[in-house]
Amino acid sequence: MSTPPPDQQPPDRGPGERPERNLDDVLWSRVQRRQDKIRAEIQRNRAGGHRIPTWVLATLLGLILLGWLYLFVTR
């Protein structure tokens, strides 16, 4: 088997040098970081520590929507 021409050979790397990253490596690491962020957010949400209970927020939203509906109907 013949060796590729010098301009197509990968550069010599010393010990401890990291190889170049290709597009697949970059995209995969981006996916991994995104998944890690999502997992961390889910863990934070499951841990609780919410300042206002969800039912209070839902009730407030319902009241606001009813208020808007009342304004549209009576005008």
CYANA upper distance limits for C-alpha pairs under 8 A (distance plus 0.5 A):
  4 PRO  CA      8 GLN  CA      6.62
  4 PRO  CA      9 GLN  CA      6.69
  5 PRO  CA      9 GLN  CA      7.07
 13 ARG  CA     17 GLU  CA      6.57
 13 ARG  CA     18 ARG  CA      8.47
 13 ARG  CA     19 PRO  CA      8.23
 21 ARG  CA     25 ASP  CA      6.31
 21 ARG  CA     26 VAL  CA      7.18
 22 ASN  CA     26 VAL  CA      6.96
 23 LEU  CA     27 LEU  CA      6.63
 24 ASP  CA     28 TRP  CA      6.45
 25 ASP  CA     29 SER  CA      6.59
 26 VAL  CA     30 ARG  CA      6.72
 27 LEU  CA     31 VAL  CA      6.76
 28 TRP  CA     32 GLN  CA      6.67
 29 SER  CA     33 ARG  CA      6.63
 30 ARG  CA     34 ARG  CA      6.72
 31 VAL  CA     35 GLN  CA      6.66
 32 GLN  CA     36 ASP  CA      6.64
 33 ARG  CA     37 LYS  CA      6.73
 34 ARG  CA     38 ILE  CA      6.78
 35 GLN  CA     39 ARG  CA      6.64
 36 ASP  CA     40 ALA  CA      6.64
 37 LYS  CA     41 GLU  CA      6.69
 38 ILE  CA     42 ILE  CA      6.70
 39 ARG  CA     43 GLN  CA      6.72
 40 ALA  CA     44 ARG  CA      6.73
 41 GLU  CA     45 ASN  CA      6.67
 42 ILE  CA     46 ARG  CA      6.59
 43 GLN  CA     47 ALA  CA      6.62
 44 ARG  CA     48 GLY  CA      7.44
 52 ILE  CA     56 VAL  CA      7.31
 52 ILE  CA     57 LEU  CA      7.70
 53 PRO  CA     57 LEU  CA      7.26
 54 THR  CA     58 ALA  CA      6.67
 55 TRP  CA     59 THR  CA      6.55
 56 VAL  CA     60 LEU  CA      6.63
 57 LEU  CA     61 LEU  CA      6.67
 58 ALA  CA     62 GLY  CA      6.68
 59 THR  CA     63 LEU  CA      6.70
 60 LEU  CA     64 ILE  CA      6.74
 61 LEU  CA     65 LEU  CA      6.72
 62 GLY  CA     66 LEU  CA      6.61
 63 LEU  CA     67 GLY  CA      6.55
 64 ILE  CA     68 TRP  CA      6.81
 65 LEU  CA     69 LEU  CA      6.65
 66 LEU  CA     70 TYR  CA      6.53
 67 GLY  CA     71 LEU  CA      6.75
 68 TRP  CA     72 PHE  CA      6.80
 69 LEU  CA     73 VAL  CA      6.64
 70 TYR  CA     74 THR  CA      6.54
 71 LEU  CA     75 ARG  CA      6.57
